[in-house]
Amino acid sequence: MVQEDQVLDARGLNCPLPILRTKKALGELTSGQVLKIVATDPGAVKDFEAFSKQTKNPLLEHAEASGEFIFFIQKA
């Protein structure tokens, strides 16, 4: 699993809030650092894939466990 520099808890939030909070959190990181996001919205998988492509911040890994979706995004 990827080592994160910061964790964002987006559990219980629905679209677009996980993406908006991710964008804000990534703004606080330096290039190369990794943000781990934990979400419960099933739509988050497609949202984060699209967000990664649009912003050029690589989606390093994502997984689902116990109804939670975990994403690792590296700041470009």
PDB file of N, CA, C and O in Angstrom:
ATOM      1  N   MET A   1       0.837  -1.185   0.000  1.00  0.00           N
ATOM      2  CA  MET A   1       0.000   0.000   0.000  1.00  0.00           C
ATOM      3  C   MET A   1       0.884   1.251   0.000  1.00  0.00           C
ATOM      4  O   MET A   1       2.002   1.245   0.515  1.00  0.00           O
ATOM      5  N   VAL A   2       0.366   2.288  -0.574  1.00  0.00           N
ATOM      6  CA  VAL A   2       1.085   3.551  -0.722  1.00  0.00           C
ATOM      7  C   VAL A   2       1.174   4.275   0.631  1.00  0.00           C
ATOM      8  O   VAL A   2       0.235   4.227   1.426  1.00  0.00           O
ATOM      9  N   GLN A   3       2.281   4.929   0.881  1.00  0.00           N
ATOM     10  CA  GLN A   3       2.465   5.716   2.109  1.00  0.00           C
ATOM     11  C   GLN A   3       1.938   7.128   1.868  1.00  0.00           C
ATOM     12  O   GLN A   3       2.378   7.820   0.949  1.00  0.00           O
ATOM     13  N   GLU A   4       0.991   7.545   2.705  1.00  0.00           N
ATOM     14  CA  GLU A   4       0.390   8.864   2.524  1.00  0.00           C
ATOM     15  C   GLU A   4       1.063   9.910   3.407  1.00  0.00           C
ATOM     16  O   GLU A   4       1.649   9.595   4.443  1.00  0.00           O
ATOM     17  N   ASP A   5       0.963  11.165   2.964  1.00  0.00           N
ATOM     18  CA  ASP A   5       1.467  12.297   3.734  1.00  0.00           C
ATOM     19  C   ASP A   5       0.360  12.972   4.525  1.00  0.00           C
ATOM     20  O   ASP A   5       0.613  13.617   5.542  1.00  0.00           O
ATOM     21  N   GLN A   6      -0.877  12.817   4.048  1.00  0.00           N
ATOM     22  CA  GLN A   6      -2.035  13.422   4.710  1.00  0.00           C
ATOM     23  C   GLN A   6      -3.254  12.553   4.435  1.00  0.00           C
ATOM     24  O   GLN A   6      -3.328  11.888   3.402  1.00  0.00           O
ATOM     25  N   VAL A   7      -4.219  12.560   5.368  1.00  0.00           N
ATOM     26  CA  VAL A   7      -5.448  11.782   5.209  1.00  0.00           C
ATOM     27  C   VAL A   7      -6.646  12.723   5.222  1.00  0.00           C
ATOM     28  O   VAL A   7      -6.737  13.630   6.049  1.00  0.00           O
ATOM     29  N   LEU A   8      -7.563  12.488   4.286  1.00  0.00           N
ATOM     30  CA  LEU A   8      -8.812  13.241   4.213  1.00  0.00           C
ATOM     31  C   LEU A   8      -9.962  12.276   4.459  1.00  0.00           C
ATOM     32  O   LEU A   8     -10.138  11.315   3.710  1.00  0.00           O
ATOM     33  N   ASP A   9     -10.739  12.523   5.497  1.00  0.00           N
ATOM     34  CA  ASP A   9     -11.898  11.700   5.818  1.00  0.00           C
ATOM     35  C   ASP A   9     -13.125  12.311   5.155  1.00  0.00           C
ATOM     36  O   ASP A   9     -13.642  13.333   5.607  1.00  0.00           O
ATOM     37  N   ALA A  10     -13.588  11.673   4.071  1.00  0.00           N
ATOM     38  CA  ALA A  10     -14.754  12.161   3.337  1.00  0.00           C
ATOM     39  C   ALA A  10     -15.937  11.205   3.518  1.00  0.00           C
ATOM     40  O   ALA A  10     -16.869  11.211   2.713  1.00  0.00           O
ATOM     41  N   ARG A  11     -15.900  10.392   4.562  1.00  0.00           N
ATOM     42  CA  ARG A  11     -16.993   9.445   4.819  1.00  0.00           C
ATOM     43  C   ARG A  11     -18.269  10.221   5.132  1.00  0.00           C
ATOM     44  O   ARG A  11     -18.256  11.215   5.859  1.00  0.00           O
ATOM     45  N   GLY A  12     -19.371   9.735   4.561  1.00  0.00           N
ATOM     46  CA  GLY A  12     -20.658  10.367   4.793  1.00  0.00           C
ATOM     47  C   GLY A  12     -20.952  11.539   3.876  1.00  0.00           C
ATOM     48  O   GLY A  12     -22.062  12.070   3.888  1.00  0.00           O
ATOM     49  N   LEU A  13     -19.980  11.947   3.087  1.00  0.00           N
ATOM     50  CA  LEU A  13     -20.172  13.073   2.165  1.00  0.00           C
ATOM     51  C   LEU A  13     -20.552  12.552   0.783  1.00  0.00           C
ATOM     52  O   LEU A  13     -20.031  11.536   0.323  1.00  0.00           O
ATOM     53  N   ASN A  14     -21.459  13.256   0.135  1.00  0.00           N
ATOM     54  CA  ASN A  14     -21.865  12.889  -1.225  1.00  0.00           C
ATOM     55  C   ASN A  14     -21.298  13.882  -2.227  1.00  0.00           C
ATOM     56  O   ASN A  14     -20.899  14.992  -1.874  1.00  0.00           O
ATOM     57  N   CYS A  15     -21.272  13.456  -3.479  1.00  0.00           N
ATOM     58  CA  CYS A  15     -20.781  14.274  -4.576  1.00  0.00           C
ATOM     59  C   CYS A  15     -21.472  15.638  -4.552  1.00  0.00           C
ATOM     60  O   CYS A  15     -22.690  15.695  -4.383  1.00  0.00           O
ATOM     61  N   PRO A  16     -20.749  16.714  -4.713  1.00  0.00           N
ATOM     62  CA  PRO A  16     -19.341  16.847  -5.093  1.00  0.00           C
ATOM     63  C   PRO A  16     -18.398  17.099  -3.915  1.00  0.00           C
ATOM     64  O   PRO A  16     -17.224  17.400  -4.130  1.00  0.00           O
ATOM     65  N   LEU A  17     -18.878  16.985  -2.690  1.00  0.00           N
ATOM     66  CA  LEU A  17     -18.056  17.360  -1.535  1.00  0.00           C
ATOM     67  C   LEU A  17     -16.729  16.604  -1.410  1.00  0.00           C
ATOM     68  O   LEU A  17     -15.720  17.237  -1.100  1.00  0.00           O
ATOM     69  N   PRO A  18     -16.673  15.282  -1.636  1.00  0.00           N
ATOM     70  CA  PRO A  18     -15.354  14.628  -1.538  1.00  0.00           C
ATOM     71  C   PRO A  18     -14.318  15.218  -2.509  1.00  0.00           C
ATOM     72  O   PRO A  18     -13.149  15.377  -2.160  1.00  0.00           O
ATOM     73  N   ILE A  19     -14.763  15.536  -3.724  1.00  0.00           N
ATOM     74  CA  ILE A  19     -13.851  16.117  -4.713  1.00  0.00           C
ATOM     75  C   ILE A  19     -13.425  17.524  -4.298  1.00  0.00           C
ATOM     76  O   ILE A  19     -12.250  17.877  -4.391  1.00  0.00           O
ATOM     77  N   LEU A  20     -14.378  18.317  -3.844  1.00  0.00           N
ATOM     78  CA  LEU A  20     -14.045  19.693  -3.430  1.00  0.00           C
ATOM     79  C   LEU A  20     -13.067  19.698  -2.262  1.00  0.00           C
ATOM     80  O   LEU A  20     -12.123  20.489  -2.246  1.00  0.00           O
ATOM     81  N   ARG A  21     -13.280  18.839  -1.304  1.00  0.00           N
ATOM     82  CA  ARG A  21     -12.363  18.769  -0.156  1.00  0.00           C
ATOM     83  C   ARG A  21     -11.002  18.222  -0.561  1.00  0.00           C
ATOM     84  O   ARG A  21      -9.977  18.618  -0.008  1.00  0.00           O
ATOM     85  N   THR A  22     -10.997  17.308  -1.530  1.00  0.00           N
ATOM     86  CA  THR A  22      -9.729  16.782  -2.047  1.00  0.00           C
ATOM     87  C   THR A  22      -8.941  17.889  -2.728  1.00  0.00           C
ATOM     88  O   THR A  22      -7.736  18.026  -2.518  1.00  0.00           O
ATOM     89  N   LYS A  23      -9.625  18.674  -3.541  1.00  0.00           N
ATOM     90  CA  LYS A  23      -8.958  19.776  -4.250  1.00  0.00           C
ATOM     91  C   LYS A  23      -8.321  20.745  -3.247  1.00  0.00           C
ATOM     92  O   LYS A  23      -7.190  21.192  -3.436  1.00  0.00           O
ATOM     93  N   LYS A  24      -9.054  21.058  -2.191  1.00  0.00           N
ATOM     94  CA  LYS A  24      -8.528  21.959  -1.162  1.00  0.00           C
ATOM     95  C   LYS A  24      -7.331  21.334  -0.445  1.00  0.00           C
ATOM     96  O   LYS A  24      -6.321  22.002  -0.223  1.00  0.00           O
ATOM     97  N   ALA A  25      -7.443  20.053  -0.082  1.00  0.00           N
ATOM     98  CA  ALA A  25      -6.354  19.375   0.626  1.00  0.00           C
ATOM     99  C   ALA A  25      -5.104  19.262  -0.244  1.00  0.00           C
ATOM    100  O   ALA A  25      -3.990  19.432   0.251  1.00  0.00           O
ATOM    101  N   LEU A  26      -5.279  18.980  -1.528  1.00  0.00           N
ATOM    102  CA  LEU A  26      -4.121  18.887  -2.424  1.00  0.00           C
ATOM    103  C   LEU A  26      -3.418  20.235  -2.545  1.00  0.00           C
ATOM    104  O   LEU A  26      -2.204  20.286  -2.739  1.00  0.00           O
ATOM    105  N   GLY A  27      -4.169  21.317  -2.433  1.00  0.00           N
ATOM    106  CA  GLY A  27      -3.587  22.653  -2.502  1.00  0.00           C
ATOM    107  C   GLY A  27      -2.628  22.933  -1.355  1.00  0.00           C
ATOM    108  O   GLY A  27      -1.765  23.805  -1.457  1.00  0.00           O
ATOM    109  N   GLU A  28      -2.780  22.192  -0.268  1.00  0.00           N
ATOM    110  CA  GLU A  28      -1.910  22.371   0.900  1.00  0.00           C
ATOM    111  C   GLU A  28      -0.665  21.486   0.848  1.00  0.00           C
ATOM    112  O   GLU A  28       0.237  21.633   1.674  1.00  0.00           O
ATOM    113  N   LEU A  29      -0.613  20.568  -0.119  1.00  0.00           N
ATOM    114  CA  LEU A  29       0.530  19.663  -0.241  1.00  0.00           C
ATOM    115  C   LEU A  29       1.548  20.207  -1.242  1.00  0.00           C
ATOM    116  O   LEU A  29       1.232  21.070  -2.061  1.00  0.00           O
ATOM    117  N   THR A  30       2.755  19.695  -1.162  1.00  0.00           N
ATOM    118  CA  THR A  30       3.779  20.044  -2.148  1.00  0.00           C
ATOM    119  C   THR A  30       3.841  18.934  -3.199  1.00  0.00           C
ATOM    120  O   THR A  30       3.392  17.814  -2.955  1.00  0.00           O
ATOM    121  N   SER A  31       4.388  19.245  -4.339  1.00  0.00           N
ATOM    122  CA  SER A  31       4.490  18.297  -5.437  1.00  0.00           C
ATOM    123  C   SER A  31       5.167  17.006  -4.984  1.00  0.00           C
ATOM    124  O   SER A  31       6.223  17.031  -4.351  1.00  0.00           O
ATOM    125  N   GLY A  32       4.538  15.876  -5.319  1.00  0.00           N
ATOM    126  CA  GLY A  32       5.089  14.571  -4.955  1.00  0.00           C
ATOM    127  C   GLY A  32       4.481  13.970  -3.700  1.00  0.00           C
ATOM    128  O   GLY A  32       4.587  12.764  -3.475  1.00  0.00           O
ATOM    129  N   GLN A  33       3.840  14.804  -2.872  1.00  0.00           N
ATOM    130  CA  GLN A  33       3.220  14.276  -1.666  1.00  0.00           C
ATOM    131  C   GLN A  33       1.933  13.540  -2.027  1.00  0.00           C
ATOM    132  O   GLN A  33       1.340  13.780  -3.079  1.00  0.00           O
ATOM    133  N   VAL A  34       1.507  12.630  -1.128  1.00  0.00           N
ATOM    134  CA  VAL A  34       0.360  11.770  -1.394  1.00  0.00           C
ATOM    135  C   VAL A  34      -0.755  12.028  -0.387  1.00  0.00           C
ATOM    136  O   VAL A  34      -0.529  12.104   0.820  1.00  0.00           O
ATOM    137  N   LEU A  35      -1.967  12.159  -0.925  1.00  0.00           N
ATOM    138  CA  LEU A  35      -3.166  12.350  -0.112  1.00  0.00           C
ATOM    139  C   LEU A  35      -3.971  11.053  -0.138  1.00  0.00           C
ATOM    140  O   LEU A  35      -4.264  10.515  -1.205  1.00  0.00           O
ATOM    141  N   LYS A  36      -4.323  10.560   1.043  1.00  0.00           N
ATOM    142  CA  LYS A  36      -5.207   9.397   1.150  1.00  0.00           C
ATOM    143  C   LYS A  36      -6.604   9.918   1.447  1.00  0.00           C
ATOM    144  O   LYS A  36      -6.794  10.705   2.375  1.00  0.00           O
ATOM    145  N   ILE A  37      -7.583   9.480   0.659  1.00  0.00           N
ATOM    146  CA  ILE A  37      -8.971   9.890   0.855  1.00  0.00           C
ATOM    147  C   ILE A  37      -9.792   8.651   1.187  1.00  0.00           C
ATOM    148  O   ILE A  37      -9.688   7.629   0.509  1.00  0.00           O
ATOM    149  N   VAL A  38     -10.606   8.745   2.230  1.00  0.00           N
ATOM    150  CA  VAL A  38     -11.524   7.665   2.593  1.00  0.00           C
ATOM    151  C   VAL A  38     -12.939   8.203   2.392  1.00  0.00           C
ATOM    152  O   VAL A  38     -13.328   9.189   3.017  1.00  0.00           O
ATOM    153  N   ALA A  39     -13.708   7.548   1.515  1.00  0.00           N
ATOM    154  CA  ALA A  39     -15.065   7.996   1.179  1.00  0.00           C
ATOM    155  C   ALA A  39     -16.039   6.824   1.259  1.00  0.00           C
ATOM    156  O   ALA A  39     -15.639   5.660   1.215  1.00  0.00           O
ATOM    157  N   THR A  40     -17.319   7.152   1.375  1.00  0.00           N
ATOM    158  CA  THR A  40     -18.351   6.119   1.395  1.00  0.00           C
ATOM    159  C   THR A  40     -19.301   6.234   0.212  1.00  0.00           C
ATOM    160  O   THR A  40     -20.133   5.349   0.011  1.00  0.00           O
ATOM    161  N   ASP A  41     -19.202   7.286  -0.567  1.00  0.00           N
ATOM    162  CA  ASP A  41     -20.072   7.493  -1.718  1.00  0.00           C
ATOM    163  C   ASP A  41     -19.635   6.565  -2.858  1.00  0.00           C
ATOM    164  O   ASP A  41     -18.512   6.692  -3.346  1.00  0.00           O
ATOM    165  N   PRO A  42     -20.506   5.626  -3.298  1.00  0.00           N
ATOM    166  CA  PRO A  42     -20.124   4.708  -4.382  1.00  0.00           C
ATOM    167  C   PRO A  42     -19.750   5.428  -5.678  1.00  0.00           C
ATOM    168  O   PRO A  42     -18.985   4.892  -6.480  1.00  0.00           O
ATOM    169  N   GLY A  43     -20.277   6.630  -5.893  1.00  0.00           N
ATOM    170  CA  GLY A  43     -19.934   7.398  -7.086  1.00  0.00           C
ATOM    171  C   GLY A  43     -18.526   7.964  -7.050  1.00  0.00           C
ATOM    172  O   GLY A  43     -18.034   8.487  -8.050  1.00  0.00           O
ATOM    173  N   ALA A  44     -17.885   7.860  -5.909  1.00  0.00           N
ATOM    174  CA  ALA A  44     -16.548   8.427  -5.755  1.00  0.00           C
ATOM    175  C   ALA A  44     -15.519   7.770  -6.675  1.00  0.00           C
ATOM    176  O   ALA A  44     -14.560   8.422  -7.088  1.00  0.00           O
ATOM    177  N   VAL A  45     -15.704   6.499  -6.999  1.00  0.00           N
ATOM    178  CA  VAL A  45     -14.733   5.816  -7.854  1.00  0.00           C
ATOM    179  C   VAL A  45     -14.626   6.524  -9.204  1.00  0.00           C
ATOM    180  O   VAL A  45     -13.526   6.871  -9.635  1.00  0.00           O
ATOM    181  N   LYS A  46     -15.745   6.737  -9.863  1.00  0.00           N
ATOM    182  CA  LYS A  46     -15.723   7.434 -11.161  1.00  0.00           C
ATOM    183  C   LYS A  46     -15.301   8.885 -10.994  1.00  0.00           C
ATOM    184  O   LYS A  46     -14.574   9.430 -11.824  1.00  0.00           O
ATOM    185  N   ASP A  47     -15.765   9.510  -9.906  1.00  0.00           N
ATOM    186  CA  ASP A  47     -15.419  10.914  -9.667  1.00  0.00           C
ATOM    187  C   ASP A  47     -13.913  11.102  -9.532  1.00  0.00           C
ATOM    188  O   ASP A  47     -13.345  12.010 -10.138  1.00  0.00           O
ATOM    189  N   PHE A  48     -13.266  10.254  -8.745  1.00  0.00           N
ATOM    190  CA  PHE A  48     -11.827  10.417  -8.526  1.00  0.00           C
ATOM    191  C   PHE A  48     -11.009  10.026  -9.750  1.00  0.00           C
ATOM    192  O   PHE A  48      -9.943  10.595  -9.986  1.00  0.00           O
ATOM    193  N   GLU A  49     -11.491   9.067 -10.529  1.00  0.00           N
ATOM    194  CA  GLU A  49     -10.794   8.736 -11.777  1.00  0.00           C
ATOM    195  C   GLU A  49     -10.830   9.936 -12.728  1.00  0.00           C
ATOM    196  O   GLU A  49      -9.819  10.277 -13.341  1.00  0.00           O
ATOM    197  N   ALA A  50     -11.990  10.566 -12.845  1.00  0.00           N
ATOM    198  CA  ALA A  50     -12.124  11.742 -13.717  1.00  0.00           C
ATOM    199  C   ALA A  50     -11.322  12.920 -13.170  1.00  0.00           C
ATOM    200  O   ALA A  50     -10.657  13.629 -13.926  1.00  0.00           O
ATOM    201  N   PHE A  51     -11.385  13.126 -11.857  1.00  0.00           N
ATOM    202  CA  PHE A  51     -10.646  14.216 -11.215  1.00  0.00           C
ATOM    203  C   PHE A  51      -9.144  14.075 -11.476  1.00  0.00           C
ATOM    204  O   PHE A  51      -8.465  15.052 -11.791  1.00  0.00           O
ATOM    205  N   SER A  52      -8.645  12.869 -11.344  1.00  0.00           N
ATOM    206  CA  SER A  52      -7.225  12.613 -11.566  1.00  0.00           C
ATOM    207  C   SER A  52      -6.812  12.948 -12.997  1.00  0.00           C
ATOM    208  O   SER A  52      -5.777  13.577 -13.218  1.00  0.00           O
ATOM    209  N   LYS A  53      -7.616  12.530 -13.960  1.00  0.00           N
ATOM    210  CA  LYS A  53      -7.303  12.812 -15.362  1.00  0.00           C
ATOM    211  C   LYS A  53      -7.366  14.304 -15.660  1.00  0.00           C
ATOM    212  O   LYS A  53      -6.507  14.834 -16.364  1.00  0.00           O
ATOM    213  N   GLN A  54      -8.377  14.983 -15.129  1.00  0.00           N
ATOM    214  CA  GLN A  54      -8.557  16.405 -15.416  1.00  0.00           C
ATOM    215  C   GLN A  54      -7.483  17.266 -14.767  1.00  0.00           C
ATOM    216  O   GLN A  54      -7.035  18.249 -15.357  1.00  0.00           O
ATOM    217  N   THR A  55      -7.067  16.903 -13.560  1.00  0.00           N
ATOM    218  CA  THR A  55      -6.115  17.737 -12.829  1.00  0.00           C
ATOM    219  C   THR A  55      -4.665  17.303 -13.007  1.00  0.00           C
ATOM    220  O   THR A  55      -3.746  18.007 -12.588  1.00  0.00           O
ATOM    221  N   LYS A  56      -4.461  16.148 -13.626  1.00  0.00           N
ATOM    222  CA  LYS A  56      -3.109  15.587 -13.835  1.00  0.00           C
ATOM    223  C   LYS A  56      -2.428  15.186 -12.520  1.00  0.00           C
ATOM    224  O   LYS A  56      -1.212  15.001 -12.476  1.00  0.00           O
ATOM    225  N   ASN A  57      -3.226  15.055 -11.450  1.00  0.00           N
ATOM    226  CA  ASN A  57      -2.706  14.518 -10.185  1.00  0.00           C
ATOM    227  C   ASN A  57      -2.924  13.007 -10.234  1.00  0.00           C
ATOM    228  O   ASN A  57      -4.070  12.557 -10.233  1.00  0.00           O
ATOM    229  N   PRO A  58      -1.844  12.208 -10.277  1.00  0.00           N
ATOM    230  CA  PRO A  58      -1.992  10.767 -10.477  1.00  0.00           C
ATOM    231  C   PRO A  58      -2.775  10.065  -9.356  1.00  0.00           C
ATOM    232  O   PRO A  58      -2.530  10.280  -8.169  1.00  0.00           O
ATOM    233  N   LEU A  59      -3.720   9.223  -9.777  1.00  0.00           N
ATOM    234  CA  LEU A  59      -4.422   8.335  -8.856  1.00  0.00           C
ATOM    235  C   LEU A  59      -3.551   7.092  -8.757  1.00  0.00           C
ATOM    236  O   LEU A  59      -3.560   6.244  -9.649  1.00  0.00           O
ATOM    237  N   LEU A  60      -2.801   6.989  -7.668  1.00  0.00           N
ATOM    238  CA  LEU A  60      -1.823   5.914  -7.528  1.00  0.00           C
ATOM    239  C   LEU A  60      -2.468   4.566  -7.251  1.00  0.00           C
ATOM    240  O   LEU A  60      -2.008   3.530  -7.731  1.00  0.00           O
ATOM    241  N   GLU A  61      -3.536   4.593  -6.473  1.00  0.00           N
ATOM    242  CA  GLU A  61      -4.163   3.340  -6.068  1.00  0.00           C
ATOM    243  C   GLU A  61      -5.558   3.640  -5.532  1.00  0.00           C
ATOM    244  O   GLU A  61      -5.801   4.713  -4.979  1.00  0.00           O
ATOM    245  N   HIS A  62      -6.468   2.691  -5.698  1.00  0.00           N
ATOM    246  CA  HIS A  62      -7.759   2.799  -5.025  1.00  0.00           C
ATOM    247  C   HIS A  62      -8.268   1.406  -4.714  1.00  0.00           C
ATOM    248  O   HIS A  62      -7.973   0.446  -5.426  1.00  0.00           O
ATOM    249  N   ALA A  63      -9.039   1.308  -3.633  1.00  0.00           N
ATOM    250  CA  ALA A  63      -9.537   0.021  -3.167  1.00  0.00           C
ATOM    251  C   ALA A  63     -10.866   0.226  -2.458  1.00  0.00           C
ATOM    252  O   ALA A  63     -11.232   1.343  -2.092  1.00  0.00           O
ATOM    253  N   GLU A  64     -11.576  -0.878  -2.273  1.00  0.00           N
ATOM    254  CA  GLU A  64     -12.823  -0.851  -1.509  1.00  0.00           C
ATOM    255  C   GLU A  64     -12.703  -1.868  -0.390  1.00  0.00           C
ATOM    256  O   GLU A  64     -12.258  -2.996  -0.603  1.00  0.00           O
ATOM    257  N   ALA A  65     -13.109  -1.456   0.816  1.00  0.00           N
ATOM    258  CA  ALA A  65     -13.086  -2.355   1.968  1.00  0.00           C
ATOM    259  C   ALA A  65     -14.193  -1.954   2.932  1.00  0.00           C
ATOM    260  O   ALA A  65     -14.265  -0.800   3.355  1.00  0.00           O
ATOM    261  N   SER A  66     -15.038  -2.885   3.273  1.00  0.00           N
ATOM    262  CA  SER A  66     -16.109  -2.663   4.257  1.00  0.00           C
ATOM    263  C   SER A  66     -16.983  -1.453   3.930  1.00  0.00           C
ATOM    264  O   SER A  66     -17.338  -0.677   4.817  1.00  0.00           O
ATOM    265  N   GLY A  67     -17.324  -1.301   2.660  1.00  0.00           N
ATOM    266  CA  GLY A  67     -18.187  -0.193   2.260  1.00  0.00           C
ATOM    267  C   GLY A  67     -17.499   1.148   2.176  1.00  0.00           C
ATOM    268  O   GLY A  67     -18.151   2.171   1.969  1.00  0.00           O
ATOM    269  N   GLU A  68     -16.184   1.155   2.336  1.00  0.00           N
ATOM    270  CA  GLU A  68     -15.418   2.398   2.212  1.00  0.00           C
ATOM    271  C   GLU A  68     -14.527   2.319   0.976  1.00  0.00           C
ATOM    272  O   GLU A  68     -14.008   1.261   0.622  1.00  0.00           O
ATOM    273  N   PHE A  69     -14.372   3.459   0.343  1.00  0.00           N
ATOM    274  CA  PHE A  69     -13.529   3.567  -0.838  1.00  0.00           C
ATOM    275  C   PHE A  69     -12.297   4.377  -0.461  1.00  0.00           C
ATOM    276  O   PHE A  69     -12.403   5.478   0.080  1.00  0.00           O
ATOM    277  N   ILE A  70     -11.132   3.819  -0.753  1.00  0.00           N
ATOM    278  CA  ILE A  70      -9.871   4.444  -0.343  1.00  0.00           C
ATOM    279  C   ILE A  70      -9.093   4.805  -1.618  1.00  0.00           C
ATOM    280  O   ILE A  70      -8.908   3.979  -2.512  1.00  0.00           O
ATOM    281  N   PHE A  71      -8.653   6.043  -1.666  1.00  0.00           N
ATOM    282  CA  PHE A  71      -7.923   6.552  -2.825  1.00  0.00           C
ATOM    283  C   PHE A  71      -6.608   7.165  -2.384  1.00  0.00           C
ATOM    284  O   PHE A  71      -6.525   7.780  -1.320  1.00  0.00           O
ATOM    285  N   PHE A  72      -5.589   6.998  -3.197  1.00  0.00           N
ATOM    286  CA  PHE A  72      -4.294   7.636  -2.974  1.00  0.00           C
ATOM    287  C   PHE A  72      -3.995   8.488  -4.201  1.00  0.00           C
ATOM    288  O   PHE A  72      -3.807   7.967  -5.301  1.00  0.00           O
ATOM    289  N   ILE A  73      -3.952   9.795  -4.001  1.00  0.00           N
ATOM    290  CA  ILE A  73      -3.679  10.731  -5.103  1.00  0.00           C
ATOM    291  C   ILE A  73      -2.392  11.488  -4.786  1.00  0.00           C
ATOM    292  O   ILE A  73      -2.209  12.017  -3.689  1.00  0.00           O
ATOM    293  N   GLN A  74      -1.512  11.522  -5.778  1.00  0.00           N
ATOM    294  CA  GLN A  74      -0.242  12.240  -5.627  1.00  0.00           C
ATOM    295  C   GLN A  74      -0.376  13.613  -6.249  1.00  0.00           C
ATOM    296  O   GLN A  74      -0.889  13.762  -7.358  1.00  0.00           O
ATOM    297  N   LYS A  75       0.092  14.616  -5.522  1.00  0.00           N
ATOM    298  CA  LYS A  75       0.054  15.971  -6.082  1.00  0.00           C
ATOM    299  C   LYS A  75       1.099  16.081  -7.175  1.00  0.00           C
ATOM    300  O   LYS A  75       2.267  15.743  -6.982  1.00  0.00           O
ATOM    301  N   ALA A  76       0.653  16.559  -8.325  1.00  0.00           N
ATOM    302  CA  ALA A  76       1.550  16.704  -9.479  1.00  0.00           C
ATOM    303  C   ALA A  76       2.532  17.842  -9.257  1.00  0.00           C
ATOM    304  O   ALA A  76       3.367  18.115 -10.120  1.00  0.00           O
TER     305      ALA A  76
END
